[in-house]
Amino acid sequence: MSEHLKFKVWWIPQIPMKSFEVSVSSIEEGRKLCEVLADYDLFQFENKIKPDYCNSGGVVFRHPAIDNGAWLDVPDDEEELQDWRKEISEADASIDARKAGA
C-alpha cells in the first residue's frame, strides 16, 4: 500500500459527543477496531453500564495528492474499494512523477 496514505478510526460512543480518534496502520486494522468498539458499546449496554447508546464510527484516510490531504471515508463496498485503490495508485504515480522531474 502507499507510503503516502495515513489511516485513522473515529468513534463516537454516544452521539452527539465528540469523536475519539486513533491512528491505525491499515484499513483492516481500522475495521477490526471499529468492530471491537461496537462490541464494547453493546457489552456496556447489555450489562447495564449505560442505559442506552447511539454510536457511530468509521475508518478514514488521507493522501497528500487527494482532496488536499483532507480526511475522507474509506469505501465500504468492495467495488468502490477497488476503484479507490486505483485512485491511490494514480495519486502515488503523480507524486513520483513530480519528484522525478524536480
N, C-alpha and C positions, 0 to 999 in steps of 0.2 A: 504494500500500500504506500501511498505517497508520503514522502518525508515532510511535506508542507501541511498535511492535514493535522488538525487538532480536534479532539472529541471531548465532550463532557455530558454528564447526565444532569438534568434539572428535575427536581421533585418537589411537589407541594403536597404535604401530608394532609393539610386541611385548608381548602380554598376558603377565604381569599388571602391567606398569609403569603409572605414572600417565599420564593423558591430556595431550596437547598441545592447547591451546585457542587459537583466534584468532577475533576478531570478523570478520564478513562483512556486507555490506550487503543481501544478498537470499538467497532460497532457491536461486536459480540459481547464484549465485556460490559458495555453500556446497557445492552438489552438484558443481560443477566442481572445487573444491579437493579434495573427497574423492576424485574420480577421479584427480587428479594425484598425491595422496599414495599411493593404492593402486598406481598405475603405478610410482611411485618405489620403493615397497617391493618390487614384483615385479622391477624392474630390478636392485636390490641383490641379491636372491636369485639371479636368473639369472646375474649376473656374479660370484657367489661372494664378495660383500662380507659377506653374512651367511648362515650355513648353513641357516637356516630362519626362518620367521616365522609369527606368528598375530596378524593385525592386526584392528582394529575401529574404527569411527568413524561419524560422522553429523552431521547438521545439527539444531541445537536452536534454540528461540525462547523469548522471554518477553514477556509483555504484562502491565502492571500490574493489569488487570481480570480476568485468568485465572489461577486457582490461586495467588493472592497473589504473582504475579510470578516464580514458580519457572521454572527452565529445563525445557522439555518438548520431546520429539521432534517434528520436523516430519513430518507423514504422508508416506509414500511413494506410496501408492495415489492415483490421480487422483480417484476418487470421494470418498475421505476428505479429500483436499486441498480439494475444492470445499466440503465441509461445514466444514472448518477455516476457509476464507476467510470463510464466512458467520458463523461464530462470532467471528472477529476484527472483522468489520464491526459486529456487535451489541455487542461489548465497547467499540468506539470510540464507538458511539452512546450507550452508557451513561455513558461518561466525559464526552462532550459535553453530555449532559442534566444531569449533576451540575454541570458548570461553568456552564451557563446558569442554573441555579437558585440558584447561590451568590451 
